[in-house]
Amino acid sequence: MVMVRFASVLLTIGFAVAANAQNEKTFPTDDEINLLLTQTERALQQYKPLIDREEAQMGKSASDAGPAQDRNVVKSLEMAVKAFKAKPQGFNGPLGFAFFEWLDDADRNAVLCGSEASAQAALQMMAGNKNKAESLLHLAQSCSDVSTLIYTVSENAGSLYQRYVEAEQQLAVRAAETAEKCTEILKKNGVPSKK
């Protein structure tokens, strides 16, 4: 009977530990962050030439953001990639959120490029400029493809950043609980608190 109770207690403790481990929030690892950086670099390799094509085919004020703003977003992302490569855990902080926002900006700008190129293609087709219309449709498709790629990378960045925030919150709660327990122990042992 004692052995059955002992086994039951061990089993209960084992389930509690397993349940707690499943609720454990972890910070993004260097490997996960480095994979995100590789994905970002590949997306930027495809995005940068499109900015030049967008400007060449539709002019400097082609979309609301325009090629100049697109280049600024690319520069920001490249700067962040370089910084994170030197110190991947830098992602787990405010710059990680900025990185996520820049990816979102790049995605939106690529969508705007595709939308504007499609609209211009329709106008060129109505004007009878078939070659120009086809060229703009190719640009629109390329912008759409890059937008999808950047969106996927952005989703990965968002997921990693959410994990960081959840792990940070869990750590803060544990620290507050530990401080509270320490205060209670000190009070029980007659140590006055300093104010």
N, C-alpha and C positions, 0 to 999 in steps of 0.2 A: 504494500500500500504506500509506503514511504517512497519507494522507487517510482511509482506512478505519479505521485504528487510532484516529486522532483523533476520528472520528465515533463510534466504539465507546466511547471513554472519555467523551465528552460525553453519550452516551446513558445510560451506566452512572451517571454523576454525576446526570443528570436524574432517573432512576428513584430513586436514593437520596434526593434532595431531596424528590421527590414522596411517597415512603414515609414520610420523616420528618415531612412536613407533615401527613399523615394521622394520625400518632401524636401530633401536637402537641395538648396540652390547653389550652383557652382558658378564661379567666374569663368568667362571665356578663357580658354588656354592659349598659349603662344601659338600652338599648331593651328588652332581654329582661326585665330586672327591672321596668321600668315597665309592661310588658304584664302581668306577674304581679300587680302592684299593682292594675291596672285590673280584672283578673279577680277578685281578692280583694274589692275594693270592691263589685262587682256581686253576688258571692255573699253578702256581708254584708247588702246591701240586701234580699235575699230572706230571709235567715236571721233578722235582728233581729225582724221582725213575728211570726215563728213562735214566738219565745220568749214573747212576750206572749200569743199564742193558746194555747200550751202551758200557761202558768200559769193563764189564765182557764178553760180547759176541764178541766184535770187537777189544779190546785192547785200550791202552791209546792214540794212534794216529789214531783213527778210521776215523776221518774226518779232513778237513782242520782246523776247529776250535778246535776240540778235546774236550774231557770231562773236562779238566782243564779250558779251556776257557768258557765252558758252566757253570761251577760252579762259575766262576768269575762274569759272567753276572747275575746269580741267586743271588749271594751275593749283588751285586749292586742294583738289584731290591728290595731285602728284606730290605736293608738299606734305600732306598728311601721310601718304603711303611711305614716303621717305622717312618721316619721323617715326612711324609705327614699326618700320623694318628695324630701326635702331633700337627701339624700345616697344615691343608689341603690347605690353600691359598699359601703355599710354592710351590705348583704345578704351580701357575701363576707366573712363572719366569724362569730363566735359568735351574734350576733343573728339571722343567717339560719337557723341551726339551730333557734333558739327559735321563729322565725316558722313554720317547717315543723311543729314540734311543736304549735303553737297551731292550725294548720289541721287537723292530725290530731285534736286534741281536739274542735274544732268539728264535724268529720265524725262522730266517734264519738257526740258528744252529740246530733246530729241523728238518727242511727240509733236511739239510745235513745229519743228522743222518738217516733219512728215506731213502734217496737216497743211502747212503753208505750201509745200511743194505740190501736194495733190490739188489744192485750189488753183495754183498757178498753171498746173498741167491742164486742168479743165479749161481755163481761159485760153491757153495756147492752142488747144485742140479746136475750140470754137473759132479761133482766129485763123485756123488752117495751118498752123505751124506744127505739123505732126512730129518732126524730129525733136524739136524743143520740148514738146509735150511728153514724148517717150523718155527723154533724158530726165525730165522732172519727175516722171513716174518712177524711174529707177532710183532717183534720190529719195523720193518719198518712201519706197520700199526699204531702202538701206537705213533710213532714219527710224523707220518702224522696227526693223530687226534689232538695231542697236538699242532702241528704247526698251525692247523686251529683255535684252541681255542686261542692261543696266538696272532695270526693275528687279530682275532676279537677284543680282548682286545686292541691291538695296534691301530686298527682303531678308537676305542672309545677314546683312549688317544690322538691320532692325531686330532680328531675332537674337543675335549675339548681344546687342546693347540692352535688350529687355532682360536677358539673363543677368547681365551685370547689375542692372537696377534692382532686380529681385534678390540677388545675392547680397548686395550692399544693404538693402533693407533688412534682410534676415540677420546680417551681421550686426546692424545697429540695434535690433530688437534684443538679440542675445547679450550685447554689451550692456544695455539698459537693465535687463533682467539680472545679470551678474552684479552690476553696481548696486542694485536694490538688495540682493541677497547679502552682499558684503556689508551694506549699511545695517541690515537687520542683525547680522552676526555681531557687529561692533556694538549695537545697542544692547543686545543680550548680555554681552560681556562687560557692559558698563563703560565703554569708551565713548566719551562725548563727541558729537560731531562738530567739526570746525565750520564756522560761518564767516 
